[in-house]
Amino acid sequence: MELYGYPLKAKFNQPRPPPPKVLPATSTMTASYKNRIPYHPESFSMPWMPNSYYKAAALNPTLSPLTESFPGVPPTKIVPFISERPGGVFSRHSLDDWHRSNMTNYKESETTRHNAERLRADLTRTIKDVYQQAKRTQGESTKNLGERVNDIEYWKSELCIELDAMIRETNSLTDMQKRLERALADTEGPFQVAHKCLLNREKRMGIDLVNDDVEKQLITEIKTIRSCRERLQQCLDTVNCQLMCNKEARQELEKDLADKQMGHHIDSKCYQLKNTSRGIHYYKGVERVDATVSVPETWARFTDNNIFRSQSARAASAKLRASTESLLMGTADEMWRQFSKVNDAFTSRITETANAKSKIQTHLAKTRQEIFQIETKIQVIQKTIRDKEIQLKVAQTRLDERTRRPNVELCRDAAQIRLVQEVNEINETLRNLHQCLRASEDMLQMLVRSKGVLEHDLVVKNNSLFIDQERCMGMRKSYPSTVQILGYV
């Protein structure tokens, strides 16, 4: 057998046992990682024995029996080869060769051991460097993961603060929306009251159906309430739109916060992983998969934009709440002032109508008294006329009887003259009495007509007072207060 790396050749009388053709495993862990792919693609191929070992181990030296060289001779009778050199000593080399061979073997062994020691030192240093590099790399990765976890915690806290502020602002704006809806609903009552007041006042009669200050103020009140309702409705629409914006911003914050919480959980888990942790495995080709969609700058800018959008929505919502509060107070004050003006106009008109009614009642009473007196006078005149007619009958009867005097007895004496004068006086008196009677009757008719006018006017005034005082003012007493108009209840 020839050994590579050795200068001498030797023969052995007894064959050596054949070395194993399968090399022993370098470590007991080799079998467990036979089918595994290491995390780092770079692998170092460093055999644990020199090349010469593999070459020498590949050989299977055996000694053939001597019977093959000497056929026909039994193995026990084979005579060993005897050198022809003097002295009869069996030797192939000289002593110097033997010493040189030993020295060569010593030097080669020393060189091999020196190389092995240097290789072991290099391997120790390499293994130490590998461990240090792996520790340093893993430490840097752990540090980066820790910084990432801190960044996520910072943005999580910012998102939580902004989300809480947005929730409070949205709740406040929702309350303002409810107040607007209640205020808008509460304006329906005053509008209907003013409209019914106008309809009721259309039932006034006669001269009282006038376009007075009450009617003008009622028309102004209807216009004011309609204008306030339109402004409140526009503000309510704006508040609804702002609520939608707030909800969208809140949803973006909640979604971003949920992503941050999931990312924080995953990165915290990765940060806490160690070489001794359970659940670590090989994932072939995972380093070649790039599923990222952002970089740290765009990642931070995305959350910052969400927070800025939420802050802008909150600022707009707060400004809208302030303007809505001002609108509620302004409309309530405007409607209340107009309501007070209408009530003052009603009060003034009711007072004026009541005064007119009182005067009508006074004049009606006087007219009735005058009618009674005129009727009494008419009766007196009629009695006087009847009395005068009787006197006229007496005087005319006398004159008629005196016409029957005979002959010279028909004297125009003083009696005759007086009777004629009496008849003429009575006729004149009757004519005067009849004129007075006709004048009294005419006056009575005028008084009766005046009484009828006054009575009708009194009915009109009573109707107007009933409409203004009972119906209109009765409804206007139930007008909502300023607190109700502002929507606080």
Secondary structure as UniProt FT lines:
FT   TURN            4..5
FT   TURN            28..35
FT   HELIX           51..58
FT   HELIX           66..68
FT   TURN            71..72
FT   HELIX           75..77
FT   HELIX           86..88
FT   HELIX           95..186
FT   HELIX           188..201
FT   TURN            202..203
FT   HELIX           206..208
FT   HELIX           213..272
FT   TURN            275..276
FT   TURN            278..279
FT   TURN            284..285
FT   HELIX           286..288
FT   HELIX           296..402
FT   TURN            403..404
FT   HELIX           407..409
FT   HELIX           414..465
FT   HELIX           466..472
FT   HELIX           473..476
FT   TURN            477..478
FT   HELIX           482..485
FT   TURN            486..487
//
